[in-house]
């Protein structure tokens, strides 16, 4: 076993976490096909504090937001935190919020008030970054209605 800041992690724990992360992202990819065509996915990363177990596997945390580009609603959330509970909790905090109607700082403040893990600052930075990337894209004129390919017979 290795010891990181008084936290013991066995090789089995790390393997199980990697396997769990893979399974989680496989589920997200499967769900992607069920999202409306008006949705877009943005992800941002932020550096994790070195003293937490997730930093041994990933030096950064990634927070991905699936946003309906017409309404601004966050339909789904992906996160690279190690524990399923942390990922599901952050998803429950963010899902349903509207980036068109709510300031990004208000959404980040909600995370600060509810998520008290050691990765809190990194999670907040990544969420804010994902929202900012969405608005940069939307304001660049690249956001358009999806084009359906109608073939004439």
Secondary structure, DSSP 8 states (H G I E B T S, - for coil): -EEETTEEE-HHHHHHHHHHHHHHHHHHHHHHTTS-TTEEEEEEEEE--TTSTHHHH-SEEEEEEEEETTT-BEEEEEE--SSHHHHHHHHHHHTT-BTTTS-HHHHHHHHHHH--STTHHHHHHHHHHHHHHHHHHHHTT------------
